[in-house]
Amino acid sequence: MSSLISDDEIHHELDLVWLEDVTALDYVRQSLDRLPNRRGKPPYHRDGRLVGYARLGPQARSSRSSGTFRRRVFWLLPHDRDTAPNGLYATGAPAEAVDPATLSAGSRGRKTNRSERPAQAG
């Protein structure tokens, strides 16, 4: 979950690579995945789709035990708001979701009114 990602876990990021235009997305889910390399497009094994990923700089070190790197990936599930606007997340957002407009390399991003889309009074 994004709230569990700390700044020291992502401070080696060079940049974020977006695989689609995120300006129309209210939120993306983010997680830290163990990946075999610092930069390339990571494999994706969840339902839904990979939206983007972080590339790490040369100073990022791999795990001694596994040889993998912890990198952020950004993704959406089939029941997320972009494909099901009146579904489960018509209001609110998943715990690991952040507004993509608040993301940059080395920055966790945050929830906003756009990503949370509170229920309308009435």
N, C-alpha and C positions, 0 to 999 in steps of 0.2 A: 504494500500500500504506500501511497505517496507520503503519508505522514510518517511512515517508518523509514523512509529514505533520508539519510543524513547528508549534509553538505560535504563531509569528508569522504563519503562513498562515491561522489560524482565530481570531485574537484579536478580529476585528470581528463575530463571530457574536452575534446577539441571543438566539436561542433555536433549539431543534430542534423540528421538526414531525414527529410520527409519524403515518403513514397507517394503521397497524394497531397492535394491542396487542403490544408487544415483550417483555412480562414473561415470556412462555412461550418466547421464542427464546433459545437458548444463545449465539448470535452473530449479528451482521449484518456484511456487508462494507461498508467505507467507502472512498470515493475523493473526490478534489477534481476537480470538473468545471468546465469553462468554460461559464458560463450567461449569458443575455442580461439578467438582472435580479437584483436583490438578494434578493427575497423570495418570489415566487410559486412554485407547484408546478412543478418543472422537467420538461421532456420526458424520457422514458425510452426509450433505444434499445438496451438490452441484453436478452438472454434473461432469463427470470425476472421479478422484480417489484421495483418501487420500494417501500421500506419507510418511508423518511423522508428529510428534508432539512433543511439549516440555512438560517435567514434571517439576512441581514446587516444591520447598522446603517447609518445614513446616512454614516458616516465611511469606509466601505469604498469604495475607488476602483476603477474599472474599468481594464482594460489599455489603455494608450495605443494600441497597434497594433490590437487587435481590438474594444475596447469591451465586452468580456465581464468577468464577475466570476467568481472562483474560489470555488466553494461546495462544501461537503461534501454528498454524497448517500449514502444507506444503502440497500443492496439485497441481494437473495438470488437465487441461480441455482436452476434446477429440480433439480439434484443436491445441493443443500445439505441439511444434517441435518434441518431442519424438515419437508421433504417426502420425504426418503429417509433415514430414521434408521439403516438398516443399510448405507448406501451408502458412497461414497468418504470421507465425513467422519464415519463412525460414531465414530471417534476422531480427535483432532487437529482442526485448523481451517485454512482458507485463510490465506495470509500477510496479507491485508488485513482479516481478520476481527477483531472485538473484541466483548467482552461488552457488550450494550446497557445494562446496569445501570451501567456505568462511564462512560457518555457524558453530557456536558452541553455547553452552548454554550461554546466556547473551550477545551474539554478533549478531547484526542485519544482518550481511552478506552484500555483495555488488555485484554490477554488474561487470562483467569482459568481456574481449574480447570474451571469450567462450560463456558467457550467451547472449551477445549482437549480436554476429556473424554478423559483418558488411557486407554489400554487397561487393562483389568482383568487383574490377575495371576490365573493359574489355568489 
